[in-house]
């Protein structure tokens, strides 16, 4: 309508009332002004406002405010109604594929039932993705309301919906604001899920649980892959060590699918903008490892720099960092669990969950708190400084091979390595800055 107005296709827009045109004051004034600038008048029948008249903006602002407040009240009434329905155990929500509503119950729709059965049976085998199952359903003639194949997102929602195993669900999400209409998920411990006679199960509880367990495992593996990738970057030998001398930019590690077995390091500027921006060398990690292991071995023999105490200090530094990080995570978890406990009690006081349900959830929550607290206590008991010192002392002997423990030696001895190209991108100078203050300029070739 706005576009048609800008094109000169509209002279007059007639609407019943302001609440039908826009649900907040700002939008009402903004769009009526925009339309008027395009030569389009808006007339609100119920409110008798015509934007062609000079006093329309004041009247529009006033009536829009009332309309906005009415929307707020309506939102509150809807929330109260939903809360009441939850308390009475009435089913909330619209139609769901595989069911139709009748007399307050969800009855199986025999025509749509096979969609859900095929989905769960195929997915639970672990051999089919949501996209593949969508293709199979489409070939069998099962399409969405628009006549298109079911999307992977839709099939995922079906898999995760407990109603298909005959469970009542409520309080799963809420609208953040009546202005934005944005939905946010409610934490699991506050959701209401229980077996109900009002919903006929399409799949068995065993099959539903199997499919959902498989989904959780797949999702967990994806998260692990992301975390692992970041961990590899964080723990790579040369992270924040190699520097392009021309641009004073760090080198970054390239280890994609084509370079998993042979990662290389390139200037960040080259990686982001290409060779025209930076023609500094490309360094193969395996070759650099061998080269630096020899350099460090010669350096240690020459300087007798490394001592047992320094290695112990390094180990302690690494240990305390990891230990403190884990402690913080556990403390935060305990804090969240205690907060959840208070929320559960509030839900019970608001009559959203029963006392029996409260006891069940509090028992589970308190078990998690005790488990986390025990882990925290055991960390303090098992991390005696002198016991660790003995263990570190024994481990030092294993550091005799520089090649096998290159990262430890580089962290201990080298502050940074500045790299500059010579004739080609495979020949270069390395300025190795040792922590002792000494700088070695060495020719290197991949």
Long-range contacts (C-beta under 8 A, 24 or more apart in sequence): 2-31, 2-34, 2-35, 5-34, 5-35, 5-38, 5-39, 5-40, 6-38, 8-38, 8-39, 10-35, 10-38, 10-40, 11-39, 11-40, 11-41, 12-40, 12-41, 12-42, 12-43, 13-40, 13-41, 13-42, 13-43, 14-42, 14-43, 14-45, 15-42, 15-43, 15-44, 15-45, 16-44, 16-45, 16-46, 17-44, 17-45, 17-46, 17-47, 17-67, 18-44, 18-46, 18-47, 18-49, 18-60, 18-63, 18-64, 18-67, 19-67, 19-70, 19-71, 22-64, 23-67, 23-68, 23-71, 23-179, 24-64, 24-68, 24-71, 24-179, 25-61, 25-64, 25-65, 25-68, 28-60, 28-61, 28-64, 28-67, 29-57, 29-60, 29-61, 29-64, 32-56, 32-57, 32-60, 33-57, 71-178, 72-178, 74-178, 75-175, 75-178, 82-170, 83-350, 83-352, 85-170, 86-170, 86-171, 86-192, 86-352, 87-351, 87-352, 89-168, 89-196, 89-198, 91-168, 91-198, 91-199, 92-170, 96-161, 96-163, 97-158, 98-164, 98-202, 99-163, 99-199, 99-200, 99-202, 104-198, 105-198, 105-199, 105-200, 106-163, 106-198, 106-199, 106-200, 107-200, 108-200, 108-202, 113-202, 114-140, 114-142, 115-142, 115-150, 116-158, 116-164, 116-202, 116-203, 117-202, 117-203, 118-142, 119-155, 119-158, 119-159, 120-159, 120-164, 120-203, 120-207, 120-208, 120-211, 121-207, 123-155, 123-159, 123-211, 123-214, 123-215, 124-207, 124-210, 124-211, 124-214, 126-214, 130-155, 130-156, 156-215, 159-211, 159-212, 159-215, 160-212, 160-215, 162-193, 162-208, 163-199, 164-201, 164-202, 164-203, 164-208, 165-201, 165-202, 165-203, 165-204, 165-205, 165-207, 165-208, 165-209, 166-195, 166-196, 166-199, 166-200, 166-201, 166-205, 167-193, 167-194, 167-195, 167-196, 167-199, 168-192, 168-193, 168-194, 168-195, 168-196, 168-198, 168-199, 169-193, 171-352, 187-340, 187-343, 189-340, 189-343, 189-344, 189-361, 189-365, 190-340, 190-343, 190-344, 190-347, 192-352, 192-353, 192-357, 194-357, 235-407, 237-285, 237-289, 237-406, 237-407, 237-410, 238-265, 238-285, 238-288, 238-410, 238-417, 241-410, 241-414, 241-416, 241-417, 242-283, 242-416, 242-417, 242-419, 243-416, 243-417, 243-418, 243-419, 244-268, 244-269, 244-270, 244-278, 244-280, 244-418, 244-419, 245-280, 245-418, 245-419, 245-420, 245-431, 246-278, 246-280, 246-420, 246-421, 247-278, 247-280, 249-278, 251-283, 251-419, 253-285, 262-286, 279-421, 279-425, 280-419, 280-420, 280-421, 280-425, 281-419, 281-421, 281-425, 281-426, 281-427, 281-428, 281-446, 282-425, 282-426, 282-446, 283-419, 283-428, 283-446, 284-446, 287-446, 288-444, 289-403, 289-406, 290-403, 291-444, 292-406, 292-410, 293-402, 293-403, 293-406, 295-432, 295-440, 295-442, 296-402, 296-406, 296-409, 296-410, 296-413, 296-414, 297-402, 299-413, 299-434, 299-440, 300-402, 303-436, 305-413, 305-436, 306-409, 306-412, 306-413, 308-393, 308-396, 310-412, 311-392, 311-396, 311-399, 311-408, 311-412, 312-389, 312-392, 312-393, 312-396, 314-408, 314-411, 314-412, 315-392, 315-395, 316-388, 316-392, 319-388, 323-379, 323-383, 326-379, 327-376, 327-379, 330-372, 330-375, 330-376, 330-379, 331-376, 333-372, 334-369, 334-372, 334-373, 334-376, 337-365, 337-368, 337-369, 337-372, 338-369, 340-365, 341-365, 341-366, 341-369
